Amino acid sequence: FKKPHIINRLVYTFFRDSKAKKSYDYSIRIGQFTPQPIGYIEFYESGLISSSYFISEMFEYDFTIREPLLDRNFPDKEEVLKTFARFTFNLHEHHIFHQDYSPGNILIKKNGSEYIFKVVDINRMQFLPLDIDQRLKNFSKLWMKDEDLKTVAKEYASLINIHEVDAEAKALRYSHAHKARINLKKRLKGIEVVD
């Protein structure tokens, strides 16, 4: 993890666990969903934490969820997205809410005809029973095209036993709101927005 600024050095030394320790603790707690944890290391300077590292076994993934989301012709794309929906449902059923559920943090390994998913960058998590809105909102940071999100939402709806039209509508609403919020921030900073 990058070196924290002075305020966070104080916070992580005296009031809160470091990102590395949280990553380690969370990976122990949700082990089936992450690469195998090994440990964490914290370094201190002048009595304050200066840097920290979380160590896990290497998960030799083939791609992240980003590739099928960006490539319209990605091999077996529909099955990858449906398996992703099932993986996310399983996370949610275990009361796991990954607060940085973004494309680079979802690793995928192809094993024969199956796909194995793992999550990383897990220092920001919540553990709580999730209602349907929280569940479908969890997909919003993935910046999915509407057609891909509909595939995921439809599969997710079949697992949680709600009407697929309702699931699609909610997932799209949260996704569009997230994109609009990020694009507004970019415009305010003078950054060109490409939809």
C-alpha positions in Angstrom: 0.0 0.0 0.0 1.2 3.5 -0.7 2.7 5.5 2.2 -0.1 7.1 4.1 0.0 10.9 4.7 0.7 12.1 8.2 -3.0 12.2 9.4 -3.5 8.6 8.3 -0.2 7.6 9.8 -1.6 8.7 13.2 -5.0 7.1 12.5 -3.5 3.7 11.4 -1.0 3.7 14.4 -3.4 4.5 17.2 -7.1 4.3 16.1 -7.6 1.9 13.2 -6.0 -1.2 11.7 -3.8 -0.6 8.7 -5.0 -1.4 5.2 -2.6 -4.4 5.2 -4.0 -5.8 8.5 -7.6 -5.3 7.4 -6.8 -7.1 4.1 -5.3 -10.0 6.0 -8.1 -10.2 8.5 -10.8 -10.0 5.9 -9.1 -12.6 3.7 -9.0 -15.0 6.6 -12.7 -14.3 7.1 -13.7 -14.8 3.4 -11.0 -17.2 2.4 -12.9 -19.0 -0.3 -13.4 -15.8 -2.3 -9.7 -14.5 -2.2 -6.2 -15.7 -3.0 -4.8 -17.7 0.0 -3.6 -15.2 2.6 0.0 -15.5 4.1 0.5 -12.5 6.3 1.0 -8.8 6.6 4.0 -6.5 7.5 3.9 -3.1 9.0 6.9 -0.7 9.1 7.2 2.2 11.6 9.2 5.4 11.7 9.4 7.6 14.7 6.7 5.6 16.4 4.2 6.0 13.5 3.3 3.5 10.8 5.1 4.4 7.6 4.2 1.5 5.2 2.4 -1.8 5.2 2.2 -4.9 3.0 -0.4 -7.6 2.6 1.0 -10.9 1.3 -1.0 -13.7 -0.3 -0.3 -16.7 -2.5 -0.2 -15.8 -6.2 -3.5 -16.6 -7.9 -2.5 -17.3 -11.5 -5.6 -15.7 -13.2 -6.1 -15.6 -16.9 -8.0 -12.2 -17.0 -10.0 -9.8 -14.9 -13.7 -9.0 -15.4 -12.5 -5.9 -17.3 -11.6 -7.8 -20.5 -15.0 -9.4 -21.2 -16.7 -6.1 -20.3 -14.6 -4.2 -22.8 -14.5 -6.8 -25.6 -17.9 -7.4 -27.3 -16.5 -10.5 -28.9 -14.8 -12.0 -25.8 -14.8 -15.8 -26.0 -17.7 -17.4 -24.0 -18.6 -13.9 -22.8 -22.2 -14.7 -21.8 -21.2 -17.6 -19.7 -18.4 -15.5 -18.0 -21.0 -12.9 -17.1 -23.5 -15.4 -15.8 -20.8 -17.1 -13.7 -19.8 -13.7 -12.4 -23.5 -13.0 -11.4 -23.5 -16.4 -9.5 -20.1 -15.5 -7.8 -21.4 -12.1 -6.7 -24.6 -13.7 -5.4 -22.5 -16.1 -3.4 -20.6 -13.2 -1.9 -23.8 -11.4 -1.0 -25.3 -14.5 0.5 -22.3 -14.7 2.8 -23.1 -11.1 3.9 -20.0 -9.7 2.0 -20.2 -6.3 0.5 -17.0 -5.4 -1.3 -16.9 -1.6 -1.4 -14.4 -1.4 -4.3 -16.1 -3.9 -6.5 -14.4 -2.6 -9.7 -13.1 -4.4 -12.8 -9.4 -4.7 -11.8 -10.3 -6.2 -8.5 -12.1 -9.3 -9.9 -9.8 -12.0 -11.1 -10.8 -14.9 -13.2 -9.1 -18.2 -14.0 -10.4 -20.6 -16.7 -10.3 -24.2 -15.5 -11.5 -26.5 -18.2 -15.0 -25.3 -19.0 -15.4 -23.6 -15.6 -14.5 -20.1 -14.4 -13.0 -19.5 -11.0 -13.4 -16.0 -9.5 -11.4 -14.3 -6.8 -11.6 -10.8 -5.3 -8.6 -8.6 -4.3 -8.1 -5.2 -2.8 -10.3 -6.1 0.0 -9.4 -3.6 2.7 -12.7 -1.8 2.3 -15.5 -4.4 3.1 -18.7 -4.5 5.0 -20.2 -7.6 6.5 -24.0 -7.4 6.8 -27.2 -8.8 5.4 -27.8 -7.1 2.1 -31.2 -6.0 0.7 -31.9 -6.1 -3.0 -31.0 -2.5 -3.6 -27.6 -2.9 -1.9 -27.0 -6.0 -3.9 -27.7 -4.5 -7.3 -26.0 -1.3 -6.5 -22.8 -3.3 -5.9 -22.5 -3.7 -9.7 -22.4 0.0 -10.4 -18.6 0.6 -10.2 -18.0 -2.0 -12.9 -19.0 0.6 -15.6 -20.8 -2.1 -17.6 -22.5 -1.5 -20.9 -26.3 -1.8 -20.4 -26.5 -5.0 -22.4 -23.9 -6.7 -20.2 -25.5 -5.4 -17.0 -28.8 -6.8 -18.2 -27.2 -10.3 -18.6 -25.8 -10.1 -15.1 -28.9 -8.7 -13.5 -31.1 -11.4 -15.2 -29.0 -14.2 -13.9 -28.8 -12.6 -10.5 -32.6 -12.2 -10.4 -33.1 -15.9 -11.1 -30.9 -16.7 -8.1 -32.5 -14.4 -5.6 -36.0 -15.1 -7.0 -37.1 -11.6 -8.1 -38.6 -10.5 -11.4 -35.8 -10.0 -13.9 -37.3 -6.8 -15.2 -37.2 -5.2 -11.7 -33.6 -6.4 -11.2 -32.5 -5.0 -14.6 -34.3 -1.6 -13.9 -32.7 -1.2 -10.5 -29.2 -2.3 -11.6 -29.3 0.1 -14.6 -30.6 3.0 -12.5 -27.6 2.6 -10.1 -25.2 2.1 -12.9 -26.4 5.2 -14.7 -26.3 7.3 -11.5 -22.7 6.2 -10.8 -21.6 7.0 -14.3 -23.3 10.4 -14.2 -21.7 11.3 -10.9 -18.2 10.3 -12.0 -18.6 12.1 -15.4 -19.8 15.3 -13.6 -16.7 15.2 -11.4 -14.5 14.8 -14.5 -16.2 17.8 -16.3 -15.8 19.9 -13.2 -12.1 19.1 -13.3 -11.9 19.9 -17.0 -11.4 16.3 -18.1 -12.9 15.2 -21.4 -15.6 12.6 -20.8 -15.9 9.6 -23.2 -19.0 7.6 -22.7 
